[in-house]
């Protein structure tokens, strides 16, 4: 258990580097179950979720070693079991991604309901429906899902019930070792980390066409190849620090961002009066897809009539909690709507205790009136993103705040305390 002690308000200065994408590294690690050949994966964020996934994989037969602080070599000479540890599964929503590669290589999987953040109903119906359409037998008994692969998958069109990131990834993993079958996956997710993950599978030997679009044509590989892959910078982490810069009215430099992945985020933040500039030459037509730095500038925040989350390229749901904190410092009234998760907004009662003027319209909508001064409180982090939002609120609040359950935040933000200290934040971490 970890507790953060934060004294505010703080004016930030300096720079920080964005780490690898949390939502890409987990499926990439899960894909190591497909191969007995070594995969070298770079730009891995050292977060708690990565540690849990590595423990799950080791339990299933994987072997890994760290080559440096952010690079790992991993392979699975032999899958030793097909039922992931239920205790570890209960800690990680992404453990559902183990089903696909276990089906592909071992032909079966048995898993308890995956855990993770409690932000509303997060069923796996879309996964089950997609697997059923290619002939996988799925049953639920005594608290476990059992999956059994047919001798040959049923080729053809598969329409996902929703554009789910993990269902898209799980499907790609499940069919990755089926060279004699072909599939058209419709309503596939198109987020940057899904695109990069599909490119990673293609490097291994899978044939996935139309990457980055919502209709993927897939043919499995004959044999996985030993490859090297670099995880994308995390656009959610970059967006979080842009919002922190805006909240504190501070200029900072954010290194290692990809402009093309930031545009759906910046297009909304610019409406709030947030100003930024890329440090890159525009001479090369590929510049939107190259890593660069982003300078943020002191901004006078203004309200926006409505900000709504959506599937990519819409505004990401994972940035809604930090954006609500920014809206408390904006002039006027802002309606924030997250239709995806009915529990996303429940943390705002903690902001109200700090002095924020927020009206909860329903589980999916809140109205924020600003600007308001926030005051330090003793709080508890409910999940990764809401926890980070509370850290932001504590940084701009007057006085000394205490945030319990901060280890939940570290499931998604690596090396957070030292990075914030480098920016001038008065923050300490205490392990209970």
Legacy VTK file of the C-alpha trace (Angstrom):
# vtk DataFile Version 3.0
C-alpha trace
ASCII
DATASET POLYDATA
POINTS 432 float
0.000 0.000 0.000
1.325 3.426 -0.965
0.351 6.901 0.226
1.214 10.219 -1.429
1.764 13.408 0.566
1.387 16.502 -1.644
1.692 20.178 -0.732
0.208 22.775 -3.054
-0.304 24.943 -4.871
2.705 24.471 -7.139
3.932 26.197 -10.277
5.668 23.691 -12.562
8.795 24.132 -14.636
11.125 21.883 -16.594
10.586 18.848 -18.814
9.697 15.184 -18.667
9.773 12.217 -21.052
6.677 10.186 -21.909
7.048 6.458 -21.278
5.762 3.503 -23.303
2.061 2.939 -23.863
0.484 0.908 -21.036
-2.316 -0.308 -23.283
0.091 -1.597 -25.929
2.709 -3.280 -23.785
0.222 -5.641 -22.098
-1.073 -7.324 -25.309
2.472 -7.387 -26.728
3.646 -9.257 -23.633
0.663 -11.612 -23.887
1.706 -12.366 -27.477
4.916 -13.922 -26.157
2.803 -17.036 -25.440
2.588 -17.549 -29.219
6.270 -18.234 -29.669
9.217 -20.244 -28.402
11.479 -17.711 -30.107
12.749 -14.648 -28.216
10.911 -11.354 -28.558
12.847 -8.204 -27.645
10.502 -5.448 -26.480
11.760 -1.920 -25.814
10.318 1.228 -24.211
8.446 -0.770 -21.567
7.053 1.339 -18.710
7.891 -0.160 -15.319
4.383 -0.036 -13.922
2.574 -2.421 -11.600
0.357 -3.798 -14.383
3.459 -4.886 -16.318
4.745 -6.713 -13.238
1.428 -8.529 -12.827
1.382 -9.554 -16.499
4.957 -10.863 -16.278
4.019 -12.894 -13.205
1.039 -14.346 -15.071
3.194 -15.247 -18.065
5.901 -16.838 -15.911
3.237 -18.983 -14.262
2.166 -20.174 -17.736
5.697 -21.087 -18.844
7.248 -17.889 -20.185
10.850 -16.924 -19.492
12.156 -13.364 -19.535
15.100 -11.195 -18.609
15.579 -7.438 -18.469
18.277 -6.259 -20.893
18.161 -2.737 -19.477
15.724 -0.567 -17.518
13.113 -0.533 -20.299
13.915 -3.508 -22.568
12.958 -7.126 -22.037
13.651 -10.383 -23.847
10.852 -12.909 -23.455
9.893 -16.278 -24.910
7.726 -19.278 -24.069
9.539 -22.553 -24.831
6.492 -24.507 -23.665
3.105 -23.583 -22.240
2.997 -25.404 -18.911
-0.646 -24.697 -17.980
-3.722 -23.111 -19.537
-5.438 -21.767 -16.435
-3.888 -18.426 -15.374
-3.530 -17.829 -11.620
-6.968 -16.551 -10.441
-5.401 -14.313 -7.789
-3.293 -12.509 -10.396
-6.186 -12.441 -12.879
-8.293 -10.617 -10.272
-5.753 -7.769 -10.241
-5.531 -7.117 -13.983
-8.269 -6.433 -16.509
-5.816 -7.159 -19.353
-5.442 -10.762 -18.147
-8.324 -11.545 -20.530
-5.718 -11.122 -23.293
-4.162 -14.426 -22.260
-7.144 -16.318 -23.701
-6.293 -15.577 -27.351
-2.694 -16.851 -27.366
-3.578 -19.848 -25.164
-6.252 -20.842 -27.684
-3.841 -20.312 -30.569
-1.007 -22.406 -29.160
-2.567 -24.787 -26.635
-6.125 -25.021 -27.976
-7.816 -24.160 -24.692
-7.941 -21.719 -21.790
-9.679 -21.484 -18.439
-9.852 -18.137 -16.679
-11.742 -16.454 -13.851
-13.406 -13.089 -14.456
-10.639 -10.491 -14.924
-10.237 -7.700 -12.361
-8.786 -4.200 -12.669
-10.278 -0.762 -12.158
-13.847 -0.539 -10.872
-15.260 2.095 -13.227
-18.479 0.360 -14.172
-19.592 -2.803 -15.927
-16.796 -4.191 -18.081
-18.194 -7.435 -19.509
-16.295 -9.716 -21.887
-19.367 -10.428 -24.039
-17.696 -8.973 -27.136
-14.751 -11.372 -26.748
-17.038 -14.383 -26.282
-19.267 -13.442 -29.230
-16.246 -13.047 -31.555
-14.766 -16.374 -30.426
-18.127 -18.138 -30.889
-18.309 -16.896 -34.478
-15.086 -18.714 -35.380
-16.105 -21.928 -33.654
-14.660 -21.584 -30.144
-16.727 -23.323 -27.483
-17.174 -21.121 -24.403
-18.832 -22.118 -21.149
-19.099 -20.643 -17.638
-18.925 -22.941 -14.632
-18.011 -22.519 -10.964
-16.615 -19.028 -11.442
-14.492 -19.788 -14.510
-14.798 -19.317 -18.260
-13.601 -22.293 -20.276
-12.594 -21.818 -23.923
-11.939 -24.682 -26.352
-10.657 -24.242 -29.885
-12.127 -26.291 -32.769
-9.817 -28.341 -34.992
-10.089 -25.590 -37.594
-11.419 -22.089 -37.074
-14.463 -21.064 -39.104
-13.146 -18.529 -41.618
-15.225 -15.548 -42.673
-16.614 -12.243 -41.476
-16.689 -11.402 -37.779
-18.461 -8.236 -36.617
-17.523 -7.072 -33.127
-20.524 -6.056 -31.027
-18.541 -2.977 -29.984
-15.232 -1.486 -31.124
-13.465 -2.970 -28.104
-9.703 -2.566 -27.896
-9.080 -5.770 -25.940
-11.584 -7.800 -28.001
-9.829 -6.692 -31.196
-6.445 -7.642 -29.748
-7.700 -10.941 -28.323
-9.155 -11.961 -31.677
-5.873 -11.188 -33.461
-4.006 -13.273 -30.887
-6.428 -16.206 -31.150
-6.087 -16.544 -34.938
-2.382 -15.645 -35.155
-1.249 -19.285 -35.583
-3.889 -20.289 -38.168
-2.238 -19.946 -41.613
-4.987 -21.906 -43.389
-7.805 -19.652 -42.180
-8.655 -16.092 -43.167
-10.885 -13.546 -41.486
-12.442 -10.142 -42.022
-12.781 -8.432 -38.637
-15.370 -5.641 -38.779
-15.840 -2.811 -36.263
-12.279 -3.310 -35.042
-10.746 -0.769 -32.666
-8.369 1.734 -34.288
-6.522 3.300 -31.327
-2.787 4.004 -31.799
-1.811 1.118 -29.523
-4.019 -1.304 -31.486
-2.368 -0.146 -34.716
1.124 -0.643 -33.289
0.166 -4.033 -31.830
-1.077 -5.214 -35.240
2.190 -4.066 -36.811
4.040 -6.055 -34.154
2.080 -9.210 -35.054
2.873 -8.642 -38.722
6.567 -8.533 -37.840
6.129 -11.910 -36.150
4.638 -13.312 -39.359
0.881 -12.706 -39.233
-0.662 -11.123 -42.335
-2.939 -8.280 -41.175
-4.107 -5.806 -43.813
-5.811 -2.397 -43.439
-4.008 -1.690 -40.147
-5.353 1.488 -38.574
-8.801 0.980 -40.118
-11.884 -0.651 -38.603
-11.970 -3.519 -41.128
-9.005 -5.853 -40.750
-8.181 -8.707 -43.107
-6.240 -11.405 -41.234
-4.405 -14.580 -42.103
-2.403 -16.420 -39.486
1.322 -17.173 -39.634
3.054 -20.463 -40.309
5.738 -19.949 -37.666
6.502 -16.962 -35.384
9.730 -15.067 -36.004
12.169 -13.708 -33.429
11.748 -9.935 -33.623
12.443 -6.642 -31.918
9.652 -4.175 -31.214
9.448 -0.741 -29.592
6.327 0.261 -27.650
4.682 3.534 -28.710
4.843 6.591 -26.428
1.718 6.778 -24.272
-0.580 9.486 -25.658
-2.786 9.212 -22.550
0.163 10.007 -20.290
1.109 12.916 -22.569
-2.447 14.266 -22.418
-2.424 13.973 -18.628
0.693 16.108 -18.289
-0.632 18.681 -20.765
-3.712 19.021 -18.550
-1.507 19.274 -15.439
0.459 22.053 -17.126
-2.800 23.868 -17.902
-4.173 23.435 -14.355
-1.073 24.988 -12.824
-0.745 27.653 -15.554
2.819 26.433 -16.123
5.023 26.028 -19.201
6.685 22.609 -19.469
8.309 20.555 -22.224
6.892 17.092 -22.856
9.327 14.825 -24.699
8.676 11.713 -26.790
5.223 12.333 -28.261
3.825 11.415 -31.682
1.793 14.333 -33.135
-0.617 12.125 -35.119
-1.609 10.326 -31.912
-2.153 13.594 -30.033
-4.497 15.344 -32.462
-7.847 13.986 -31.128
-6.708 15.090 -27.662
-5.289 18.499 -28.530
-8.323 19.383 -30.685
-10.479 19.295 -27.522
-7.919 20.892 -25.228
-7.446 23.803 -27.601
-11.156 24.585 -27.158
-10.359 25.104 -23.455
-7.670 27.644 -24.314
-4.718 25.264 -23.852
-1.788 26.250 -26.078
1.098 24.029 -27.188
3.676 23.747 -29.962
5.615 20.847 -31.457
9.390 21.110 -31.727
9.870 19.509 -35.144
10.718 20.445 -38.706
7.680 20.499 -40.972
9.798 19.892 -44.084
9.356 16.128 -43.915
5.846 14.982 -44.807
6.123 12.095 -42.296
6.561 14.467 -39.327
3.149 13.726 -37.730
4.280 10.126 -37.182
7.725 10.914 -35.766
8.510 11.313 -32.082
9.158 14.875 -31.012
8.766 17.256 -28.078
5.795 19.434 -27.210
6.036 22.783 -25.440
3.031 23.859 -23.379
2.367 27.499 -22.515
0.616 29.222 -19.610
-3.062 29.238 -20.493
-6.178 30.990 -19.246
-8.657 28.143 -19.244
-12.185 28.643 -20.511
-15.230 26.425 -20.329
-16.492 24.279 -23.191
-20.199 23.674 -23.686
-19.708 19.893 -23.859
-16.787 17.483 -23.920
-17.700 13.885 -24.690
-15.582 10.752 -24.854
-15.737 8.540 -27.904
-14.010 5.638 -29.602
-10.866 6.600 -31.512
-10.364 9.115 -33.019
-12.646 10.622 -30.386
-11.556 12.019 -27.023
-10.235 9.096 -24.913
-12.200 7.963 -21.887
-8.928 7.554 -19.946
-8.445 11.345 -20.028
-11.891 12.281 -18.747
-10.932 12.282 -15.051
-7.891 14.596 -15.500
-9.948 16.834 -17.796
-12.605 17.280 -15.095
-9.912 18.614 -12.756
-8.795 21.069 -15.461
-12.415 22.174 -15.921
-12.564 23.230 -12.253
-10.021 25.918 -13.174
-11.808 27.067 -16.346
-13.974 30.172 -16.556
-17.620 29.159 -16.976
-19.634 25.932 -17.111
-18.448 22.700 -18.756
-20.502 19.557 -19.308
-18.421 16.364 -19.302
-20.007 13.216 -20.685
-18.508 9.708 -20.635
-21.036 7.273 -22.080
-18.646 4.309 -21.870
-18.362 3.708 -18.115
-21.055 4.459 -15.553
-18.476 4.584 -12.738
-16.053 7.019 -14.341
-17.596 10.086 -12.702
-17.987 8.771 -9.165
-14.663 10.214 -7.974
-15.949 13.798 -8.308
-17.356 13.679 -4.770
-13.733 13.921 -3.629
-13.206 17.052 -5.752
-16.388 18.522 -4.263
-14.925 17.937 -0.793
-11.884 19.939 -1.969
-14.100 22.867 -2.941
-14.976 22.144 -6.564
-18.411 23.178 -7.788
-19.645 20.096 -9.619
-23.176 18.835 -10.227
-23.597 15.137 -10.959
-26.398 14.905 -13.522
-26.308 11.105 -13.825
-23.646 8.363 -13.711
-22.344 9.470 -17.107
-22.542 13.290 -16.905
-21.209 16.000 -14.625
-21.390 19.776 -14.901
-18.375 21.733 -13.632
-18.503 25.421 -12.687
-15.230 27.331 -12.534
-12.832 28.610 -11.738
-12.786 27.487 -8.102
-10.049 27.331 -5.499
-9.330 23.845 -4.223
-8.248 23.020 -0.674
-6.175 20.092 0.576
-7.929 16.996 1.897
-7.226 13.412 2.892
-8.375 11.281 -0.037
-8.282 7.744 -1.418
-7.502 6.787 -5.010
-10.320 4.676 -6.516
-8.526 3.714 -9.761
-5.631 4.653 -12.064
-7.101 7.649 -13.888
-9.206 9.074 -11.063
-6.203 8.660 -8.785
-4.028 10.680 -11.153
-6.778 13.298 -11.317
-6.666 13.566 -7.514
-2.893 14.042 -7.672
-3.482 16.926 -10.087
-6.113 18.402 -7.779
-3.743 18.155 -4.801
-1.002 19.937 -6.765
-3.250 22.956 -7.391
-4.955 22.869 -3.965
-3.908 25.001 -0.998
-2.375 22.972 1.817
-1.131 19.420 2.378
-3.152 16.605 0.844
-2.882 12.902 1.573
-3.794 10.352 -1.106
-4.148 6.771 0.074
-4.244 3.738 -2.237
-1.721 5.525 -4.472
-0.325 2.184 -5.617
-3.372 2.021 -7.902
-2.083 5.113 -9.724
1.272 3.411 -10.219
-0.474 0.665 -12.170
-0.532 3.136 -15.070
2.060 5.860 -14.408
5.689 4.779 -14.088
8.189 6.515 -11.817
5.540 9.150 -11.089
6.814 10.706 -7.864
10.397 11.426 -9.063
9.081 12.829 -12.340
6.703 15.190 -10.542
9.443 16.206 -8.117
11.630 17.096 -11.082
8.876 19.478 -12.249
8.831 21.156 -8.837
5.929 19.332 -7.198
6.202 18.907 -3.438
5.303 15.224 -3.241
6.469 12.290 -1.135
5.622 8.618 -1.328
5.209 6.458 1.776
4.797 2.689 1.713
2.413 1.579 4.447
LINES 1 433
432 0 1 2 3 4 5 6 7 8 9 10 11 12 13 14 15 16 17 18 19 20 21 22 23 24 25 26 27 28 29 30 31 32 33 34 35 36 37 38 39 40 41 42 43 44 45 46 47 48 49 50 51 52 53 54 55 56 57 58 59 60 61 62 63 64 65 66 67 68 69 70 71 72 73 74 75 76 77 78 79 80 81 82 83 84 85 86 87 88 89 90 91 92 93 94 95 96 97 98 99 100 101 102 103 104 105 106 107 108 109 110 111 112 113 114 115 116 117 118 119 120 121 122 123 124 125 126 127 128 129 130 131 132 133 134 135 136 137 138 139 140 141 142 143 144 145 146 147 148 149 150 151 152 153 154 155 156 157 158 159 160 161 162 163 164 165 166 167 168 169 170 171 172 173 174 175 176 177 178 179 180 181 182 183 184 185 186 187 188 189 190 191 192 193 194 195 196 197 198 199 200 201 202 203 204 205 206 207 208 209 210 211 212 213 214 215 216 217 218 219 220 221 222 223 224 225 226 227 228 229 230 231 232 233 234 235 236 237 238 239 240 241 242 243 244 245 246 247 248 249 250 251 252 253 254 255 256 257 258 259 260 261 262 263 264 265 266 267 268 269 270 271 272 273 274 275 276 277 278 279 280 281 282 283 284 285 286 287 288 289 290 291 292 293 294 295 296 297 298 299 300 301 302 303 304 305 306 307 308 309 310 311 312 313 314 315 316 317 318 319 320 321 322 323 324 325 326 327 328 329 330 331 332 333 334 335 336 337 338 339 340 341 342 343 344 345 346 347 348 349 350 351 352 353 354 355 356 357 358 359 360 361 362 363 364 365 366 367 368 369 370 371 372 373 374 375 376 377 378 379 380 381 382 383 384 385 386 387 388 389 390 391 392 393 394 395 396 397 398 399 400 401 402 403 404 405 406 407 408 409 410 411 412 413 414 415 416 417 418 419 420 421 422 423 424 425 426 427 428 429 430 431
